[in-house]
Amino acid sequence: MSLEAAAAALTIPGLPGWTGFVALLFMLLLGLAFLAMPFSVFGVKSRLEAVEAQLDEMQAQLRSISARLGEAEIMPQPAIRRRNEPQVGLPRIDRR
């Protein structure tokens, strides 16, 4: 089957003859994209591995922060300040 015969078979009746060539070209490009798709997926693999490494690093940091917070809860709390004791660094307000 020649290109002209394939284009003629794809031509929609009532439209110009070149529409068959446009349809044939579109189908060829679609077929090439379908064949090239696995190669684009292989290009993404290295990026996914980098993202996975970053995720592992963030999870390790979260574990260390969580462990430190757990240790802080075990440590004794500071003594509670008395009501009349002045706060350091704040101006004292005279109430008369």
Secondary structure, DSSP 8 states (H G I E B T S, - for coil): --HHHHHHHH--TTS-THHHHHHHHHHHHHHHHHHHHHHHHHHHHHHHHHHHHHHHHHHHHHHHHHHHHHHHHHS-------TTS--TTS------
